[in-house]
């Protein structure tokens, strides 16, 4: 499945966090939501990305956005990862890859000549109306959270300018 592009309705998300609480993207109406797909808890790139989102979390929240990290890992893994690195945002378990597939993040990967299905590190900024405001189809972990924050500010400014013209 291809990745949703800016302007289209974001695919539905209804996934459990490390405590079993189901988080639905539809419940985020009126708020910006950053969905970032990552391959595996407590690996080098995933830890870099998560810790950078952690370090920017206060600013992201002040901008009116929530961060949801999504991976195939289960609740216990998310709980350990979140506690170990004091992650203040939501980690969601997509163990059957249904949401990752809907977002085009579950793809054929290659590593050392071996092919397998896995997560393509990617992110989506979802606006308060539930539409994709920005999509990052291939992400380098280091520095990505700062780019997301910059695009969030830009998207908010564009939205405010557009609504003031109406």
Secondary structure as GFF3:
##gff-version 3
##sequence-region A 1 166
A	DSSP	beta_strand	14	16	.	.	.	ID=ss1
A	DSSP	beta_strand	22	24	.	.	.	ID=ss2
A	DSSP	three_ten_helix	25	28	.	.	.	ID=ss3
A	DSSP	beta_strand	32	37	.	.	.	ID=ss4
A	DSSP	alpha_helix	44	62	.	.	.	ID=ss5
A	DSSP	beta_strand	65	71	.	.	.	ID=ss6
A	DSSP	alpha_helix	75	84	.	.	.	ID=ss7
A	DSSP	beta_strand	90	93	.	.	.	ID=ss8
A	DSSP	alpha_helix	98	102	.	.	.	ID=ss9
A	DSSP	beta_strand	106	111	.	.	.	ID=ss10
A	DSSP	beta_strand	114	119	.	.	.	ID=ss11
A	DSSP	beta_strand	122	126	.	.	.	ID=ss12
A	DSSP	beta_strand	132	136	.	.	.	ID=ss13
A	DSSP	alpha_helix	144	165	.	.	.	ID=ss14
###
